[in-house]
């Protein structure tokens, strides 16, 4: 009936803090999308380039969470994520897919 929350801090520091979106990484991701989906139209290049150019490569999101290691009741919100750039409306859903590894 309870859960010990942990793992978010590592994930954030490893993958989401600082300049994580660069033109080089965008090109690499576009190639992976094209190889996987047999089409590069699935990759939202414009959105990622906006982050690289206008956000300094930093993900425009704000994340709040309960303290790591805290034991809390089931059905309690563990963290919230809010987009801070209206042009990146799609980013929270994209990141949620990655963050599902934490809970």
Protein Blocks (a to p, Z undefined) as FASTA:
>chain_A
ZZcdehjlmmmmmmmgcjfbcfklmmmmmmmmmmmnopaklpcfklmmmmmmmnnopacd
ddddddehiacdehiafbdcddfbfklmmmmmmmmmmmmmmZZ
